[in-house]
Amino acid sequence: MFLESEVDSDPRPVMKSVYVQHAFFHVRHNDLIFMCVGHAGANPALIFAFIHSLIDILKQYFGRIEEESIRDNFVLIYELLDEIIDDGYPQYTEGGVLRRFITLGAYRLDDTLAPATITNTVSWRPEGIVHGKNEIFLDVIERCSMHVNSFGDVVHSFLAGAIEMKVQLSGMPECRLGLNDRLSEGERTTSAGTSDERMEDVKFHRCVKLHDFKAHKTISFIPPDGCFELMSYRFPSTTDPLIWLVGNKKYIGGTRVKYSLKLSARYKERFVAQDIQVLIPVELDATKPEVHCKLGTVTYVPEKEAVLWHIKNLQGGKEIDLTLLISIPSVQVARNGQNQHMTVSFEIPYFTPSGLQVRYLKVFENSGYSALPWVRYLTRSGTYTFKLN
């Protein structure tokens, strides 16, 4: 019998001895084999049912069945077998009944429970969160980056956006966010109303159910508590500059340099840009700047070897000029290879160049509370530079 089982890679559940009129019934559990010896004509179904019942009883007493738990509980196992088998026939195989009158202490190997953050399908949000006021804030933030050469040609540009959220919701809510159709299909409409590039590099937070987005263009998710980035995306080019800057530099005599700048706001009139800052590189050792401008303030920043032109607010469609006269010890001592790129930074609230719009934001929770959603749009400058002529 044993030679036959060693040859077989997967031994048969029932094996018969060629020498005696007995059969061997076995069940493998983990690394252990439970075997029962019976007459050759015994009912196999009855014997296998008994073996599985025995395994279940041992689990109730030991927690986890391993070789160690069998060795450490020999006395208890003998006592259990004495109760569940009488003259070779199964008697009591219900663990709940046996534990009433067999109370001998057992050495248990309980399974170590993994933390909820590992086993829970919503590991990013713990249960039992309570907020006095249920609110959800959503910010659509887009950053424009552009580089323009001295000929006025756009050398490089792209638009990067993100949907950032701050969630203060109780319980385990499910949120559904719908975007406008043409953007959810991947097509962008510029501020001029013409179709342009497609959305690329779309990345979602792990809480988003991707199959819902692919099937219905709806972003469904159970949000983390607090602040997180729900989604990020990118457009490879921005054909419509929001702010345009033209700068010229002219030497006057041997000790003065004149800078002439014109800044144009090319976004629609109903929008207002805020905190516009233009950093203008100037000659080394510049002194006594003379400023002529109708809007904004100009400050000399010697540590950056530049002049900062700051405009608090600028309405769309406006143009403003700046004339700057700077004295230097001598034009000949000006540093060669000086940075000639003007840098622009700005913010435009309530506006997105891509045209991305939130159609709805719904919150569903079993307790049925009503949540207040707040949506804000904001455009910021990324790396926005213009070559000084």
C-alpha positions as CSV (number, residue, x, y, z in Angstrom):
1,M,0.0,0.0,0.0
2,F,2.7,2.4,0.9
3,L,4.8,1.5,-2.2
4,E,1.7,2.3,-4.4
5,S,1.1,5.7,-2.7
6,E,4.8,6.7,-3.2
7,V,4.6,6.0,-6.9
8,D,1.5,8.1,-7.4
9,S,2.1,11.8,-7.5
10,D,-1.4,12.5,-6.3
11,P,-2.5,9.5,-4.1
12,R,-6.1,8.3,-4.5
13,P,-8.4,9.2,-1.6
14,V,-9.1,5.5,-1.1
15,M,-6.4,2.8,-1.2
16,K,-6.8,-0.9,-0.6
17,S,-4.3,-3.3,1.0
18,V,-3.4,-6.3,-1.1
19,Y,-2.7,-8.4,2.0
20,V,-5.7,-7.7,4.3
21,Q,-9.3,-6.9,3.7
22,H,-9.1,-3.2,4.7
23,A,-9.2,0.1,3.0
24,F,-7.4,3.4,3.8
25,F,-9.3,6.7,3.5
26,H,-7.4,9.9,3.7
27,V,-7.9,13.7,3.5
28,R,-5.1,16.2,3.1
29,H,-5.4,19.4,5.2
30,N,-2.6,21.9,4.9
31,D,0.6,19.8,5.5
32,L,-1.2,17.1,7.5
33,I,-2.9,13.9,6.3
34,F,-5.9,12.6,8.3
35,M,-6.4,8.8,7.6
36,C,-9.1,6.4,8.6
37,V,-8.9,2.6,8.3
38,G,-12.1,0.7,7.5
39,H,-13.4,-2.5,6.1
40,A,-13.1,-2.9,2.4
41,G,-16.9,-2.7,2.0
42,A,-17.4,0.4,4.2
43,N,-19.3,3.3,3.0
44,P,-16.7,5.9,1.7
45,A,-19.1,8.9,1.9
46,L,-19.7,8.2,5.6
47,I,-16.0,7.9,6.4
48,F,-15.1,11.1,4.5
49,A,-17.9,13.0,6.1
50,F,-16.6,11.9,9.5
51,I,-13.0,13.0,8.7
52,H,-14.1,16.5,7.6
53,S,-16.3,16.7,10.8
54,L,-13.3,15.8,12.9
55,I,-11.2,18.5,11.2
56,D,-13.9,21.1,11.9
57,I,-14.0,20.1,15.6
58,L,-10.3,20.4,15.9
59,K,-10.4,23.9,14.3
60,Q,-13.0,25.0,17.0
61,Y,-10.6,23.8,19.8
62,F,-7.2,24.7,18.3
63,G,-7.9,27.6,16.1
64,R,-5.5,26.6,13.4
65,I,-4.5,23.0,12.7
66,E,-0.8,22.4,12.2
67,E,1.7,19.8,13.2
68,E,2.5,21.9,16.4
69,S,-1.1,22.0,17.5
70,I,-1.5,18.3,17.1
71,R,1.6,17.5,19.2
72,D,0.6,20.0,21.9
73,N,-2.9,18.6,22.2
74,F,-2.5,14.8,22.2
75,V,-4.5,14.4,25.5
76,L,-7.4,16.5,24.3
77,I,-7.5,14.7,20.9
78,Y,-7.7,11.3,22.6
79,E,-10.5,12.5,24.8
80,L,-12.4,13.9,21.7
81,L,-12.0,10.7,19.8
82,D,-13.3,8.8,22.7
83,E,-16.5,10.8,22.6
84,I,-17.1,11.1,18.9
85,I,-16.5,7.4,18.1
86,D,-18.1,4.5,19.9
87,D,-17.1,1.0,18.8
88,G,-15.9,2.3,15.5
89,Y,-19.1,4.2,14.7
90,P,-19.4,8.0,14.7
91,Q,-21.5,9.5,17.5
92,Y,-21.3,13.2,18.3
93,T,-19.7,15.3,15.6
94,E,-21.1,18.7,16.5
95,G,-18.4,20.9,18.0
96,G,-21.0,23.0,19.9
97,V,-22.3,20.0,21.8
98,L,-18.8,18.6,22.5
99,R,-17.6,21.9,24.0
100,R,-20.3,21.8,26.6
101,F,-18.8,18.7,28.4
102,I,-15.2,18.5,27.1
103,T,-13.7,21.6,28.7
104,L,-10.1,20.6,28.8
105,G,-8.0,23.6,27.9
106,A,-6.4,23.5,24.5
107,Y,-3.3,25.1,23.1
108,R,-4.6,27.4,20.3
109,L,-2.9,28.6,17.2
110,D,-5.3,31.4,16.2
111,D,-4.9,33.0,12.8
112,T,-3.3,36.4,13.0
113,L,-5.8,38.9,11.7
114,A,-4.4,41.3,9.1
115,P,-5.0,45.1,9.7
116,A,-8.2,46.4,8.2
117,T,-6.1,48.7,6.0
118,I,-4.8,45.5,4.3
119,T,-7.9,43.4,4.0
120,N,-10.5,46.2,3.6
121,T,-11.4,47.0,0.0
122,V,-11.7,50.7,1.1
123,S,-8.3,50.8,2.8
124,W,-7.9,54.5,2.2
125,R,-10.9,55.4,4.4
126,P,-11.5,54.1,7.9
127,E,-15.0,53.4,9.3
128,G,-16.7,55.5,11.9
129,I,-15.8,59.0,10.6
130,V,-18.1,61.7,11.8
131,H,-18.3,65.4,10.8
132,G,-20.6,68.0,12.3
133,K,-21.0,69.6,8.9
134,N,-20.8,67.5,5.8
135,E,-19.1,69.4,3.1
136,I,-17.0,68.5,0.0
137,F,-14.8,71.0,-1.8
138,L,-13.6,70.5,-5.4
139,D,-10.9,72.6,-7.1
140,V,-10.2,72.4,-10.8
141,I,-6.7,73.8,-11.1
142,E,-4.9,74.1,-14.4
143,R,-1.3,75.3,-15.0
144,C,-0.2,76.9,-18.3
145,S,3.4,76.6,-19.4
146,M,4.8,78.4,-22.5
147,H,8.2,79.5,-23.9
148,V,8.3,82.2,-26.6
149,N,11.5,83.0,-28.6
150,S,12.7,86.4,-29.7
151,F,10.8,86.2,-33.0
152,G,7.5,85.8,-31.2
153,D,7.1,82.1,-32.0
154,V,5.8,79.7,-29.4
155,V,8.6,77.1,-29.0
156,H,7.0,75.0,-26.4
157,S,3.7,74.9,-24.5
158,F,1.5,72.5,-22.5
159,L,-1.4,72.6,-20.1
160,A,-1.4,70.5,-16.9
161,G,-4.5,70.2,-14.8
162,A,-5.7,68.5,-11.6
163,I,-8.9,68.0,-9.7
164,E,-8.1,68.5,-6.0
165,M,-10.6,67.7,-3.3
166,K,-11.1,68.3,0.4
167,V,-13.7,65.9,1.8
168,Q,-15.4,66.3,5.2
169,L,-18.1,63.7,5.0
170,S,-19.4,61.3,7.7
171,G,-19.7,57.5,7.3
172,M,-18.8,55.7,4.1
173,P,-20.2,57.9,1.3
174,E,-20.0,57.2,-2.4
175,C,-19.5,60.2,-4.7
176,R,-20.3,60.6,-8.4
177,L,-18.6,63.3,-10.4
178,G,-19.7,64.1,-14.0
179,L,-17.6,66.2,-16.4
180,N,-18.8,67.9,-19.6
181,D,-19.2,65.4,-22.4
182,R,-16.7,66.6,-24.9
183,L,-13.8,66.6,-22.4
184,S,-14.7,63.2,-21.0
185,E,-14.5,61.9,-24.5
186,G,-10.9,63.2,-24.7
187,E,-11.4,66.2,-27.0
188,R,-10.5,69.7,-25.9
189,T,-12.1,73.0,-27.0
190,T,-10.0,76.0,-26.7
191,S,-11.1,79.4,-25.4
192,A,-11.6,80.5,-29.1
193,G,-14.1,77.7,-29.6
194,T,-12.0,75.4,-31.8
195,S,-11.3,71.8,-31.2
196,D,-7.6,71.1,-30.4
197,E,-5.5,68.4,-28.7
198,R,-6.7,65.4,-26.8
199,M,-6.4,64.9,-23.1
200,E,-3.3,62.8,-22.2
201,D,-1.6,61.3,-19.2
202,V,-4.9,60.9,-17.3
203,K,-4.3,59.6,-13.8
204,F,-6.8,58.8,-11.1
205,H,-6.6,58.3,-7.4
206,R,-6.9,54.6,-6.4
207,C,-10.4,55.2,-4.9
208,V,-11.9,55.8,-8.4
209,K,-13.8,53.0,-10.0
210,L,-12.3,52.9,-13.4
211,H,-14.9,50.6,-15.0
212,D,-17.6,53.3,-14.3
213,F,-15.5,56.0,-16.0
214,K,-14.9,53.8,-19.1
215,A,-18.5,52.8,-19.5
216,H,-20.4,55.9,-18.5
217,K,-17.8,58.7,-18.4
218,T,-18.7,59.2,-14.7
219,I,-16.1,59.3,-11.9
220,S,-17.5,57.2,-9.0
221,F,-15.4,56.9,-5.9
222,I,-15.5,56.5,-2.1
223,P,-13.2,59.4,-1.1
224,P,-10.5,59.5,1.5
225,D,-11.1,61.8,4.5
226,G,-9.3,65.1,4.1
227,C,-7.4,66.5,1.1
228,F,-6.3,64.5,-1.9
229,E,-5.8,64.7,-5.7
230,L,-8.7,62.9,-7.4
231,M,-7.4,63.2,-11.0
232,S,-4.6,64.8,-13.0
233,Y,-4.3,65.3,-16.8
234,R,-2.3,67.0,-19.5
235,F,-2.7,68.6,-22.9
236,P,0.4,68.6,-25.1
237,S,-0.1,72.2,-26.3
238,T,-2.0,75.4,-25.6
239,T,-2.5,77.3,-28.8
240,D,-4.2,80.4,-27.2
241,P,-1.8,82.3,-24.9
242,L,-3.5,83.9,-22.0
243,I,-1.0,86.6,-21.5
244,W,1.4,87.9,-24.1
245,L,4.5,89.9,-23.5
246,V,6.7,91.8,-25.9
247,G,10.0,93.3,-24.6
248,N,12.7,95.3,-26.2
249,K,16.0,96.5,-24.9
250,K,18.0,99.5,-26.3
251,Y,21.3,101.0,-25.2
252,I,21.4,104.8,-24.9
253,G,24.8,106.3,-24.8
254,G,27.4,104.5,-22.8
255,T,25.7,104.3,-19.4
256,R,21.9,103.8,-19.9
257,V,19.6,101.0,-21.0
258,K,16.0,101.4,-22.0
259,Y,13.5,98.6,-21.6
260,S,10.1,98.8,-23.4
261,L,7.5,96.2,-22.5
262,K,3.9,95.7,-23.6
263,L,1.7,93.2,-21.8
264,S,-1.6,92.0,-23.3
265,A,-4.4,90.1,-21.6
266,R,-5.8,87.7,-24.2
267,Y,-8.4,86.0,-22.1
268,K,-12.1,87.1,-22.2
269,E,-13.2,90.4,-20.7
270,R,-15.4,88.9,-18.0
271,F,-12.3,87.3,-16.4
272,V,-9.7,89.2,-14.3
273,A,-6.2,88.0,-13.7
274,Q,-4.7,88.5,-10.2
275,D,-1.3,88.9,-8.8
276,I,0.5,89.2,-12.2
277,Q,4.3,89.4,-11.7
278,V,6.8,90.0,-14.5
279,L,10.5,89.4,-13.7
280,I,12.7,91.4,-16.1
281,P,16.4,90.6,-16.2
282,V,18.6,93.8,-16.2
283,E,22.2,94.6,-16.7
284,L,24.8,93.9,-14.1
285,D,25.3,96.7,-11.5
286,A,22.1,98.5,-12.6
287,T,21.3,101.6,-10.6
288,K,18.8,104.5,-10.5
289,P,15.9,102.9,-12.3
290,E,13.4,105.3,-13.9
291,V,9.9,103.8,-14.3
292,H,7.1,105.0,-16.5
293,C,3.9,102.9,-16.3
294,K,0.2,103.5,-15.7
295,L,-0.6,100.3,-13.9
296,G,1.2,98.3,-11.2
297,T,4.4,98.8,-9.2
298,V,8.0,98.3,-10.2
299,T,10.7,97.1,-7.7
300,Y,14.4,96.6,-8.3
301,V,15.5,93.2,-7.0
302,P,19.3,93.3,-6.9
303,E,19.8,89.7,-5.6
304,K,18.1,88.4,-8.7
305,E,19.6,91.1,-11.0
306,A,16.1,91.8,-12.2
307,V,13.2,94.3,-11.9
308,L,9.8,93.0,-10.7
309,W,6.7,94.5,-12.3
310,H,3.7,93.6,-10.1
311,I,0.1,94.1,-11.2
312,K,-2.6,93.4,-8.7
313,N,-5.6,92.9,-11.2
314,L,-5.9,93.0,-15.0
315,Q,-9.1,92.6,-16.9
316,G,-9.2,90.5,-20.0
317,G,-8.7,92.4,-23.3
318,K,-6.5,95.1,-21.7
319,E,-3.0,96.2,-22.8
320,I,-0.5,98.0,-20.6
321,D,3.0,99.4,-21.3
322,L,6.1,99.8,-19.2
323,T,9.1,101.9,-19.9
324,L,12.2,101.4,-17.8
325,L,15.4,103.4,-17.9
326,I,18.4,101.9,-16.0
327,S,21.8,103.4,-15.4
328,I,24.9,101.3,-15.4
329,P,28.6,102.2,-14.9
330,S,29.4,101.2,-18.4
331,V,27.7,99.2,-21.2
332,Q,31.0,97.5,-21.9
333,V,31.2,95.9,-18.5
334,A,27.7,94.2,-18.8
335,R,27.9,90.5,-18.2
336,N,28.0,88.4,-21.4
337,G,25.5,85.6,-21.7
338,Q,23.1,87.2,-19.2
339,N,19.7,85.6,-19.0
340,Q,17.4,87.4,-21.4
341,H,14.2,85.6,-20.6
342,M,11.3,87.5,-18.9
343,T,9.2,85.3,-16.6
344,V,5.5,85.9,-16.0
345,S,3.4,84.5,-13.2
346,F,-0.4,85.0,-12.7
347,E,-3.7,83.5,-11.5
348,I,-7.1,83.7,-13.2
349,P,-10.0,82.6,-10.9
350,Y,-13.3,81.0,-12.3
351,F,-11.6,80.1,-15.5
352,T,-10.0,77.0,-17.1
353,P,-8.3,77.2,-20.6
354,S,-9.2,73.6,-21.4
355,G,-12.9,74.2,-21.0
356,L,-13.2,71.5,-18.3
357,Q,-16.5,71.9,-16.4
358,V,-18.1,69.9,-13.6
359,R,-21.7,69.0,-14.6
360,Y,-22.6,67.5,-11.2
361,L,-21.2,66.2,-7.9
362,K,-23.5,63.9,-6.0
363,V,-23.0,62.3,-2.6
364,F,-24.8,59.0,-1.6
365,E,-24.6,57.7,2.0
366,N,-26.8,55.2,3.9
367,S,-27.7,57.6,6.6
368,G,-29.2,59.9,4.0
369,Y,-27.6,63.2,5.1
370,S,-27.3,66.1,2.6
371,A,-23.8,67.3,1.8
372,L,-22.9,70.7,0.5
373,P,-20.6,70.5,-2.6
374,W,-18.4,73.5,-3.5
375,V,-16.7,73.8,-6.9
376,R,-14.0,76.3,-7.8
377,Y,-12.0,76.9,-11.0
378,L,-8.5,78.4,-11.1
379,T,-5.8,78.8,-13.7
380,R,-2.2,79.4,-12.7
381,S,1.0,80.0,-14.7
382,G,3.6,77.2,-14.8
383,T,6.8,78.1,-16.6
384,Y,5.8,81.1,-18.6
385,T,8.8,82.8,-20.3
386,F,9.3,85.3,-23.1
387,K,12.7,86.1,-24.8
388,L,13.8,89.8,-24.4
389,N,14.8,91.3,-27.8
